[in-house]
């Protein structure tokens, strides 16, 4: 997902503001069952998933009522699978902000991004899941499959 915002009526390349930080996951169990499909036993329920941003040393649950996706994520159907799109922490102004995904009362993952903030734009150029680098550059879609 890339969002472009122009700050001027006289649009030039210098006026283009890009926010490109969303990350998508599919989640499967060891047998390949889709754990985001609410019809599957043992799947993660959307109302139990919570997103937390680490800001100033404090975890803050995402709940921004004025946004289209106030809890920092949404689940979508893509081809024959369900995916979760997460809008990670870019609020802290850090170069590598942390976002925590609480799937349920017992499972959570840490998402860290490397953020390039230049020319008014905010773009993700690296993604780590639980300290493992899982995406870098722009050659591929920022999508991953997690096996739980």
ABEGO torsion letter per residue (X at the ends): XBBBBBABABBBAAABBBBBABBBBBBBBAAGBBAABAABBGBBBAAABBBBBBBGGBBBBBBBAABABAAGBBBBBBEABBBBBBBBBAAAGBABBBBBBBABAABBBBBBBBBBBBGGBBBBABBBBGGBBABBEAABBBBBBBBX
